[in-house]
Amino acid sequence: MDIKLPNKSMLPNGFRYPESFLKVVGLNLVNLDPWLIMNGDHVISRMEGLKERYPSRVLIPFARRLDNDDLACFELMKGEGVY
């Protein structure tokens, strides 16, 4: 399964994926059961929902759990931490 990340223009200004994450995606290590790295369209869709629920934060989701609705996110200006 090849993952297509969102275009830079679709992401918040100033956000860059961590190099370590890009390396994992580049190696196609995207199915980390029970987690799955999300495609660009899913990222953008989930990002919109997160904006509504957490208006004071800028969260960029990158993975979702297959067995529930949990998301793993990066947060703008928070480094490589996962939230």
N, C-alpha and C positions, 0 to 999 in steps of 0.2 A: 504494500500500500504506500503510494507516494503522497506525501503531505505537501500541500501548497499553502505557504504562509500568506497572510494578508499583505497587500502592497504597502509600502512605507507610507503612502499618502492616506491610507485608511486608518493608520494608527495615530495615537496622540503625538503631538509635536514633542520632540525630545526623547521619545522612547526608542530604545534599540534592544533587540533580543540579545541576551548574554551569549557570548561566543560558545560557551559550553553547551547551551541549548541548541544553537545552530549546528554544532558538531553532531549532536545526537540525532537531530532531524536529517542531517546530511548522510549519516550512516543508516538511515531508515529504521532506527530503533524507536518506533512510534507506537507499538502495541505492548505496553508494559502492564499486562493484566494485574490488577483490575483497572488500570488507567490507560487512556488512549489519547495521544496527541491529536488535537483538533485541526481540521482544515480551515483555511481562511474565512470561508463563508460562515462557518459555525462560530469562529472567534468573534467576528463582527456582530453577529446576532446576539451572542451571549454578552458581549461588551455593552450593548445597548441596555439589556436587562439589568446588568450590574450598575450602570449609571443611575437608573431609576431607584434601585434599592440602596445604593451607597453614594449619594450625590457629592459627598465631600472627599471621595477617593477616586483615583484614576487606576482602575484595575484592568489588566490585559490578560484574559484567560488563555491558557495554552493546552490544558488537558482536562479531561472529564473522567469521572469514574463510571465504569460500565454497569455497576450494580446499584447506583443511587444517583442523586443529582448534584453531588459535590463537584466543585471545579478547583483546579490549581491555577493560580494567577501570579503574574508579576505586577508590581505596583510602580507607577511612574515615580522616578526620583528616589527609589528605595533600593537600588542596586540589584543584586541577583537573588534576593530573598524571594521565597515562594509563600504566597498567602492563600 
